[in-house]
């Protein structure tokens, strides 16, 4: 992030109190921050605070004569490497979805030609309202990037989805967006470019993070490399790809709709919102369980030497749900099975239990180097039996799988 420029738009919500810490974290990475303070945001934090921490002047008005003499809102919107909206309130998201531009922040968002990352924050009922959900679908289709929101206690006393992600999580999302883009996968000779033109495929990828408290979570070692490669291969064959990704180590491919999530429940909701689709490739390593009694505050040692008791509850089974969905079920549902023993038996059983069409199974036991590595060795299990593929690079696995998918739905 060293040398990168962030245009930080501060919306009007209680979560704005986290913005100063986010600015500190961004600057510690060597990036610069140009703050834009909305009128509503000024009710929760001050221009002086933001200016001192950012080391730059705060922009808060579209009617600044000196700045607008040089069309300041255009200059601000184009000089940044990334535009970040924190907190992204329901009002700001609605303005973005409908292309409104009645103040500096909304005008910048409409004028920018750079990627935009938003961190939503609002009451759970506002988040779940049909109007907000419609706006989210529009924004995702427009390519807007999301981090959060999380589930947790609200300032209003309610509990649920709508709590803004912590500054550390937002920083990680910024890092991912500013990281060098992955190698664009070009189809090999045997891949029929355009074979999936006009088809819509949902791909899930990466791990999910299930919060224990604001700084700790349950996850696994999935890097997201295989899911990312699959999305790129399907894109290269002409498919429209909805890429639902957890907090992966690998940046998402260009040319796909990126939907960022953190938890299993968010991933399930994102997959549902992306339907209908011709195929679904469920490559994400979704956590089977989450913490029932996750804490809204960092858990501290109490001196007793006793570890806290974490109550577990089962997460939604996304693969089983989409495999048994109503008329919106994709024609082809592909699941993944990462096993450490009896791979073929466990994967075959999983395909039958979940109801999916195919299972892509692999051995991720210690010593294979598969989990988090650059290569994979898979067996594709279908109604016709088990098809074992040799060990190869993950992008080669992705191209071969994309070709097989094209043969099934093209």
Beta strands, then each sheet from edge to edge (+ up, - down):
strand 1: 5-10
strand 2: 32-37
strand 3: 82-88
strand 4: 116-120
strand 5: 145-146
strand 6: 150-153
strand 7: 159-163
strand 8: 200-205
strand 9: 210-213
strand 10: 216-218
strand 11: 240-245
strand 12: 257-260
strand 13: 279-282
strand 14: 289-291
strand 15: 312-314
strand 16: 332-339
strand 17: 358-363
strand 18: 375-376
strand 19: 378-382
strand 20: 385-388
strand 21: 392-393
sheet 1: 2+ 1+ 3+ 4+ 5+
sheet 2: 6+ 7-
sheet 3: 12+ 11+ 8+ 13+ 16+ 17+ 19- 20+
sheet 4: 9+ 10-
sheet 5: 14+ 15-
sheet 6: 18+ 21-
end
